[in-house]
Amino acid sequence: MKNRLAELRHERQWSQEKLGTILGVSRQTIISIEKGRFDPSLPLAFQISNVFGLTIEDIFTPEEK
């Protein structure tokens, strides 16, 4: 799954650590999501969308096969 998490985080000048703290997850989790190694759970995806004021679809998009 592709995502815009790093882009959105940079726009707000937030570190991975700060975003992790806001979301209640580790910095490693943020890194893994940004690099596409980990897809967040649905509750975490909703939390992320709420933090950025966007829909889940605005942040996460499925990769083409």
Biopython code that builds the backbone (N, CA, C, O; Angstrom):
import numpy as np
from Bio.PDB.StructureBuilder import StructureBuilder

atoms = [
    (1, "MET", "N", (0.838, -1.165, 0.000)),
    (1, "MET", "CA", (0.000, 0.000, 0.000)),
    (1, "MET", "C", (0.894, 1.242, 0.000)),
    (1, "MET", "O", (1.843, 1.338, 0.778)),
    (2, "LYS", "N", (0.582, 2.173, -0.868)),
    (2, "LYS", "CA", (1.302, 3.443, -0.912)),
    (2, "LYS", "C", (0.666, 4.402, 0.093)),
    (2, "LYS", "O", (-0.514, 4.284, 0.423)),
    (3, "ASN", "N", (1.466, 5.350, 0.569)),
    (3, "ASN", "CA", (0.903, 6.343, 1.474)),
    (3, "ASN", "C", (1.649, 7.665, 1.355)),
    (3, "ASN", "O", (2.761, 7.735, 0.832)),
    (4, "ARG", "N", (1.002, 8.707, 1.856)),
    (4, "ARG", "CA", (1.562, 10.058, 1.828)),
    (4, "ARG", "C", (2.003, 10.498, 3.221)),
    (4, "ARG", "O", (2.146, 11.693, 3.477)),
    (5, "LEU", "N", (2.217, 9.558, 4.105)),
    (5, "LEU", "CA", (2.489, 9.895, 5.500)),
    (5, "LEU", "C", (3.732, 10.772, 5.656)),
    (5, "LEU", "O", (3.682, 11.779, 6.362)),
    (6, "ALA", "N", (4.829, 10.418, 5.021)),
    (6, "ALA", "CA", (6.059, 11.213, 5.135)),
    (6, "ALA", "C", (5.837, 12.627, 4.600)),
    (6, "ALA", "O", (6.273, 13.601, 5.213)),
    (7, "GLU", "N", (5.166, 12.737, 3.465)),
    (7, "GLU", "CA", (4.883, 14.044, 2.863)),
    (7, "GLU", "C", (4.056, 14.912, 3.816)),
    (7, "GLU", "O", (4.380, 16.077, 4.041)),
    (8, "LEU", "N", (2.997, 14.343, 4.369)),
    (8, "LEU", "CA", (2.129, 15.091, 5.274)),
    (8, "LEU", "C", (2.865, 15.466, 6.559)),
    (8, "LEU", "O", (2.677, 16.561, 7.091)),
    (9, "ARG", "N", (3.684, 14.574, 7.044)),
    (9, "ARG", "CA", (4.460, 14.835, 8.257)),
    (9, "ARG", "C", (5.454, 15.966, 8.010)),
    (9, "ARG", "O", (5.606, 16.850, 8.853)),
    (10, "HIS", "N", (6.129, 15.948, 6.865)),
    (10, "HIS", "CA", (7.096, 16.999, 6.526)),
    (10, "HIS", "C", (6.417, 18.356, 6.377)),
    (10, "HIS", "O", (6.976, 19.377, 6.777)),
    (11, "GLU", "N", (5.208, 18.373, 5.802)),
    (11, "GLU", "CA", (4.466, 19.633, 5.654)),
    (11, "GLU", "C", (4.251, 20.308, 7.007)),
    (11, "GLU", "O", (4.227, 21.536, 7.097)),
    (12, "ARG", "N", (4.097, 19.510, 8.044)),
    (12, "ARG", "CA", (3.862, 20.040, 9.392)),
    (12, "ARG", "C", (5.147, 20.165, 10.199)),
    (12, "ARG", "O", (5.138, 20.595, 11.352)),
    (13, "GLN", "N", (6.256, 19.780, 9.564)),
    (13, "GLN", "CA", (7.576, 19.821, 10.197)),
    (13, "GLN", "C", (7.606, 18.999, 11.490)),
    (13, "GLN", "O", (8.185, 19.404, 12.498)),
    (14, "TRP", "N", (6.969, 17.843, 11.423)),
    (14, "TRP", "CA", (6.952, 16.913, 12.552)),
    (14, "TRP", "C", (8.002, 15.836, 12.324)),
    (14, "TRP", "O", (8.196, 15.372, 11.200)),
    (15, "SER", "N", (8.665, 15.449, 13.382)),
    (15, "SER", "CA", (9.576, 14.311, 13.311)),
    (15, "SER", "C", (8.755, 13.023, 13.357)),
    (15, "SER", "O", (7.572, 13.032, 13.696)),
    (16, "GLN", "N", (9.399, 11.938, 13.015)),
    (16, "GLN", "CA", (8.726, 10.634, 13.135)),
    (16, "GLN", "C", (8.395, 10.363, 14.594)),
    (16, "GLN", "O", (7.358, 9.776, 14.902)),
    (17, "GLU", "N", (9.270, 10.789, 15.485)),
    (17, "GLU", "CA", (9.053, 10.616, 16.922)),
    (17, "GLU", "C", (7.808, 11.374, 17.378)),
    (17, "GLU", "O", (6.994, 10.844, 18.134)),
    (18, "LYS", "N", (7.661, 12.630, 16.910)),
    (18, "LYS", "CA", (6.505, 13.437, 17.313)),
    (18, "LYS", "C", (5.203, 12.818, 16.815)),
    (18, "LYS", "O", (4.235, 12.724, 17.569)),
    (19, "LEU", "N", (5.171, 12.397, 15.554)),
    (19, "LEU", "CA", (3.964, 11.778, 15.027)),
    (19, "LEU", "C", (3.651, 10.496, 15.784)),
    (19, "LEU", "O", (2.492, 10.224, 16.098)),
    (20, "GLY", "N", (4.671, 9.712, 16.076)),
    (20, "GLY", "CA", (4.464, 8.492, 16.851)),
    (20, "GLY", "C", (3.862, 8.791, 18.212)),
    (20, "GLY", "O", (2.963, 8.081, 18.663)),
    (21, "THR", "N", (4.348, 9.833, 18.870)),
    (21, "THR", "CA", (3.822, 10.230, 20.175)),
    (21, "THR", "C", (2.362, 10.651, 20.063)),
    (21, "THR", "O", (1.537, 10.265, 20.891)),
    (22, "ILE", "N", (2.044, 11.436, 19.051)),
    (22, "ILE", "CA", (0.664, 11.880, 18.833)),
    (22, "ILE", "C", (-0.263, 10.682, 18.648)),
    (22, "ILE", "O", (-1.381, 10.668, 19.162)),
    (23, "LEU", "N", (0.211, 9.678, 17.910)),
    (23, "LEU", "CA", (-0.610, 8.511, 17.586)),
    (23, "LEU", "C", (-0.519, 7.400, 18.628)),
    (23, "LEU", "O", (-1.305, 6.453, 18.596)),
    (24, "GLY", "N", (0.434, 7.512, 19.550)),
    (24, "GLY", "CA", (0.596, 6.477, 20.558)),
    (24, "GLY", "C", (1.274, 5.218, 20.035)),
    (24, "GLY", "O", (1.017, 4.113, 20.512)),
    (25, "VAL", "N", (2.147, 5.406, 19.042)),
    (25, "VAL", "CA", (2.913, 4.284, 18.490)),
    (25, "VAL", "C", (4.395, 4.651, 18.504)),
    (25, "VAL", "O", (4.749, 5.801, 18.761)),
    (26, "SER", "N", (5.239, 3.695, 18.233)),
    (26, "SER", "CA", (6.682, 3.943, 18.239)),
    (26, "SER", "C", (7.130, 4.640, 16.952)),
    (26, "SER", "O", (6.436, 4.630, 15.935)),
    (27, "ARG", "N", (8.303, 5.236, 17.039)),
    (27, "ARG", "CA", (8.931, 5.839, 15.860)),
    (27, "ARG", "C", (9.160, 4.767, 14.800)),
    (27, "ARG", "O", (9.006, 5.030, 13.607)),
    (28, "GLN", "N", (9.528, 3.560, 15.230)),
    (28, "GLN", "CA", (9.744, 2.452, 14.301)),
    (28, "GLN", "C", (8.476, 2.124, 13.511)),
    (28, "GLN", "O", (8.547, 1.788, 12.329)),
    (29, "THR", "N", (7.324, 2.221, 14.161)),
    (29, "THR", "CA", (6.057, 1.978, 13.465)),
    (29, "THR", "C", (5.853, 3.014, 12.374)),
    (29, "THR", "O", (5.452, 2.672, 11.262)),
    (30, "ILE", "N", (6.125, 4.277, 12.679)),
    (30, "ILE", "CA", (5.981, 5.345, 11.683)),
    (30, "ILE", "C", (6.931, 5.093, 10.516)),
    (30, "ILE", "O", (6.534, 5.213, 9.357)),
    (31, "ILE", "N", (8.175, 4.746, 10.811)),
    (31, "ILE", "CA", (9.152, 4.452, 9.757)),
    (31, "ILE", "C", (8.646, 3.310, 8.872)),
    (31, "ILE", "O", (8.702, 3.401, 7.646)),
    (32, "SER", "N", (8.159, 2.248, 9.490)),
    (32, "SER", "CA", (7.688, 1.081, 8.734)),
    (32, "SER", "C", (6.486, 1.415, 7.860)),
    (32, "SER", "O", (6.388, 0.927, 6.734)),
    (33, "ILE", "N", (5.580, 2.231, 8.358)),
    (33, "ILE", "CA", (4.422, 2.638, 7.548)),
    (33, "ILE", "C", (4.895, 3.495, 6.380)),
    (33, "ILE", "O", (4.492, 3.265, 5.239)),
    (34, "GLU", "N", (5.747, 4.481, 6.656)),
    (34, "GLU", "CA", (6.222, 5.371, 5.594)),
    (34, "GLU", "C", (6.952, 4.613, 4.489)),
    (34, "GLU", "O", (6.826, 4.960, 3.314)),
    (35, "LYS", "N", (7.704, 3.596, 4.849)),
    (35, "LYS", "CA", (8.463, 2.826, 3.859)),
    (35, "LYS", "C", (7.635, 1.732, 3.200)),
    (35, "LYS", "O", (8.131, 1.021, 2.325)),
    (36, "GLY", "N", (6.373, 1.590, 3.614)),
    (36, "GLY", "CA", (5.505, 0.592, 3.006)),
    (36, "GLY", "C", (5.754, -0.815, 3.478)),
    (36, "GLY", "O", (5.271, -1.764, 2.860)),
    (37, "ARG", "N", (6.502, -0.982, 4.567)),
    (37, "ARG", "CA", (6.784, -2.316, 5.099)),
    (37, "ARG", "C", (5.679, -2.807, 6.020)),
    (37, "ARG", "O", (5.608, -3.994, 6.335)),
    (38, "PHE", "N", (4.816, -1.891, 6.452)),
    (38, "PHE", "CA", (3.768, -2.222, 7.409)),
    (38, "PHE", "C", (2.521, -1.440, 7.037)),
    (38, "PHE", "O", (2.578, -0.223, 6.862)),
    (39, "ASP", "N", (1.397, -2.128, 6.917)),
    (39, "ASP", "CA", (0.112, -1.460, 6.698)),
    (39, "ASP", "C", (-0.556, -1.297, 8.058)),
    (39, "ASP", "O", (-0.682, -2.267, 8.805)),
    (40, "PRO", "N", (-0.984, -0.081, 8.384)),
    (40, "PRO", "CA", (-1.581, 0.131, 9.698)),
    (40, "PRO", "C", (-2.917, -0.584, 9.830)),
    (40, "PRO", "O", (-3.598, -0.856, 8.841)),
    (41, "SER", "N", (-3.272, -0.881, 11.066)),
    (41, "SER", "CA", (-4.602, -1.435, 11.333)),
    (41, "SER", "C", (-5.638, -0.376, 10.965)),
    (41, "SER", "O", (-5.308, 0.802, 10.825)),
    (42, "LEU", "N", (-6.863, -0.790, 10.812)),
    (42, "LEU", "CA", (-7.920, 0.153, 10.479)),
    (42, "LEU", "C", (-8.080, 1.230, 11.553)),
    (42, "LEU", "O", (-8.205, 2.405, 11.210)),
    (43, "PRO", "N", (-8.080, 0.868, 12.856)),
    (43, "PRO", "CA", (-8.170, 1.927, 13.871)),
    (43, "PRO", "C", (-7.001, 2.928, 13.783)),
    (43, "PRO", "O", (-7.210, 4.129, 13.954)),
    (44, "LEU", "N", (-5.781, 2.445, 13.519)),
    (44, "LEU", "CA", (-4.644, 3.352, 13.395)),
    (44, "LEU", "C", (-4.777, 4.213, 12.143)),
    (44, "LEU", "O", (-4.451, 5.400, 12.177)),
    (45, "ALA", "N", (-5.244, 3.643, 11.051)),
    (45, "ALA", "CA", (-5.459, 4.422, 9.828)),
    (45, "ALA", "C", (-6.475, 5.540, 10.078)),
    (45, "ALA", "O", (-6.300, 6.654, 9.584)),
    (46, "PHE", "N", (-7.524, 5.256, 10.833)),
    (46, "PHE", "CA", (-8.503, 6.295, 11.189)),
    (46, "PHE", "C", (-7.856, 7.372, 12.054)),
    (46, "PHE", "O", (-8.111, 8.560, 11.859)),
    (47, "GLN", "N", (-7.027, 6.966, 13.000)),
    (47, "GLN", "CA", (-6.322, 7.938, 13.843)),
    (47, "GLN", "C", (-5.444, 8.849, 12.990)),
    (47, "GLN", "O", (-5.444, 10.067, 13.165)),
    (48, "ILE", "N", (-4.705, 8.255, 12.077)),
    (48, "ILE", "CA", (-3.829, 9.028, 11.193)),
    (48, "ILE", "C", (-4.646, 10.016, 10.372)),
    (48, "ILE", "O", (-4.271, 11.182, 10.246)),
    (49, "SER", "N", (-5.755, 9.557, 9.816)),
    (49, "SER", "CA", (-6.577, 10.451, 8.994)),
    (49, "SER", "C", (-7.148, 11.593, 9.837)),
    (49, "SER", "O", (-7.255, 12.722, 9.358)),
    (50, "ASN", "N", (-7.513, 11.308, 11.079)),
    (50, "ASN", "CA", (-8.032, 12.363, 11.956)),
    (50, "ASN", "C", (-6.956, 13.391, 12.293)),
    (50, "ASN", "O", (-7.232, 14.591, 12.320)),
    (51, "VAL", "N", (-5.740, 12.933, 12.549)),
    (51, "VAL", "CA", (-4.639, 13.842, 12.886)),
    (51, "VAL", "C", (-4.382, 14.824, 11.740)),
    (51, "VAL", "O", (-4.117, 16.002, 11.978)),
    (52, "PHE", "N", (-4.460, 14.341, 10.509)),
    (52, "PHE", "CA", (-4.178, 15.189, 9.357)),
    (52, "PHE", "C", (-5.428, 15.840, 8.764)),
    (52, "PHE", "O", (-5.323, 16.649, 7.842)),
    (53, "GLY", "N", (-6.596, 15.501, 9.276)),
    (53, "GLY", "CA", (-7.831, 16.099, 8.771)),
    (53, "GLY", "C", (-8.165, 15.680, 7.352)),
    (53, "GLY", "O", (-8.746, 16.451, 6.588)),
    (54, "LEU", "N", (-7.798, 14.462, 7.006)),
    (54, "LEU", "CA", (-8.041, 13.929, 5.661)),
    (54, "LEU", "C", (-8.763, 12.592, 5.771)),
    (54, "LEU", "O", (-8.864, 12.016, 6.854)),
    (55, "THR", "N", (-9.259, 12.112, 4.645)),
    (55, "THR", "CA", (-9.844, 10.775, 4.637)),
    (55, "THR", "C", (-8.717, 9.747, 4.527)),
    (55, "THR", "O", (-7.602, 10.070, 4.118)),
    (56, "ILE", "N", (-9.024, 8.525, 4.892)),
    (56, "ILE", "CA", (-8.045, 7.444, 4.758)),
    (56, "ILE", "C", (-7.600, 7.336, 3.300)),
    (56, "ILE", "O", (-6.420, 7.123, 3.022)),
    (57, "GLU", "N", (-8.541, 7.481, 2.377)),
    (57, "GLU", "CA", (-8.232, 7.360, 0.949)),
    (57, "GLU", "C", (-7.305, 8.471, 0.462)),
    (57, "GLU", "O", (-6.587, 8.289, -0.521)),
    (58, "ASP", "N", (-7.312, 9.629, 1.147)),
    (58, "ASP", "CA", (-6.405, 10.715, 0.779)),
    (58, "ASP", "C", (-4.969, 10.422, 1.197)),
    (58, "ASP", "O", (-4.031, 11.013, 0.662)),
    (59, "ILE", "N", (-4.797, 9.517, 2.145)),
    (59, "ILE", "CA", (-3.473, 9.205, 2.675)),
    (59, "ILE", "C", (-2.946, 7.876, 2.148)),
    (59, "ILE", "O", (-1.769, 7.761, 1.804)),
    (60, "PHE", "N", (-3.816, 6.879, 2.086)),
    (60, "PHE", "CA", (-3.410, 5.529, 1.695)),
    (60, "PHE", "C", (-4.077, 5.126, 0.384)),
    (60, "PHE", "O", (-5.280, 5.314, 0.204)),
    (61, "THR", "N", (-3.282, 4.571, -0.526)),
    (61, "THR", "CA", (-3.829, 4.071, -1.780)),
    (61, "THR", "C", (-3.253, 2.683, -2.054)),
    (61, "THR", "O", (-2.074, 2.441, -1.794)),
    (62, "PRO", "N", (-4.064, 1.782, -2.570)),
    (62, "PRO", "CA", (-3.555, 0.442, -2.880)),
    (62, "PRO", "C", (-2.569, 0.506, -4.041)),
    (62, "PRO", "O", (-2.718, 1.318, -4.955)),
    (63, "GLU", "N", (-1.571, -0.351, -3.993)),
    (63, "GLU", "CA", (-0.599, -0.428, -5.082)),
    (63, "GLU", "C", (-1.207, -1.228, -6.226)),
    (63, "GLU", "O", (-1.937, -2.196, -6.013)),
    (64, "GLU", "N", (-0.890, -0.804, -7.434)),
    (64, "GLU", "CA", (-1.353, -1.528, -8.615)),
    (64, "GLU", "C", (-0.574, -2.821, -8.724)),
    (64, "GLU", "O", (0.619, -2.863, -8.420)),
    (65, "LYS", "N", (-1.247, -3.883, -9.159)),
    (65, "LYS", "CA", (-0.579, -5.183, -9.316)),
    (65, "LYS", "C", (-0.031, -5.344, -10.698)),
    (65, "LYS", "O", (0.564, -6.376, -11.011)),
]
sb = StructureBuilder()
sb.init_structure("model")
sb.init_model(0)
sb.init_chain("A")
sb.init_seg("    ")
for serial, (resi, resn, name, xyz) in enumerate(atoms, 1):
    if name == "N":
        sb.init_residue(resn, " ", resi, " ")
    sb.init_atom(name, np.array(xyz, "f"), 0.0, 1.0, " ", f" {name:<3s}", serial, name[0])
structure = sb.get_structure()
